[in-house]
Amino acid sequence: MSNKSFEERDAILAKIEVFQAHLELLKRTNVLNDAFPIWHDGEFGAINNFQLGQLPKILVRNPSL
């Protein structure tokens, strides 16, 4: 094999490695986390900034659910 063939092979292998790393990142990506962020707001859970639940002494600021 010529040096050009080795360089082409190495370039292809490098691209494969980059694409495999990108694929692993995409496998761990969850679109639901972007579409429906779940968080907490003080003592309450929140989905898309909608507060979930209430306590007897703390009322819901914006009754969204």
N, C-alpha and C positions, 0 to 999 in steps of 0.2 A: 504494500500500500504506500502511496505517496504521502508526503507531509500534508498536502491539501486534503486528502481523504481523512487523515487523522484529525485535522483541525475541524473539518465538517462534522465528523463523528462526535468530537468533544463538544462542539457547539450544540449539536442536537441533544446530547446527554445533559448539558447544562440547562437547556430549555425544558427538558422533561422534568428535571429536578425542581425548577421554578414552578412549573405547572402542577406538580404533585404537591408542593407546599401550599399552593393556592387552593387546590382541591381540598386539602385537609382543613384549611381555614373555612372554606365554604360548607364543609360537612358539619362544622361546629356552629354555623350561623343559624339562628332561629328567627325567621321573619316575624313570628308572633311577638317576639320581644320588641321589635320596632313598631309593629302595628298596635299593640296593646301593652304599653309599659305598665308594669305592676310595681308599686312602690308603697311606702307608708307615709302618712301625713300625721305626725304626732302619734296618737294612740290608735289611729285608724288606718286600715288598708286603703289603697287607692288604685283604681285602674283607669287609665286615660284621664287622670286628675279628677275622677268621680270618687268621692269619699264613700266608703262602705261601712254602714252601721252607725250606731250612736250609743252613747252611754246615758244613764238617767240624769247625770249632772252636766253632761256636755251634749248639746244638740248639734245636729248637722248644720253647718254654715249654709250650704246650698243643697237643699234636698234634691239630689240628682237621681238617686236610686230608691 
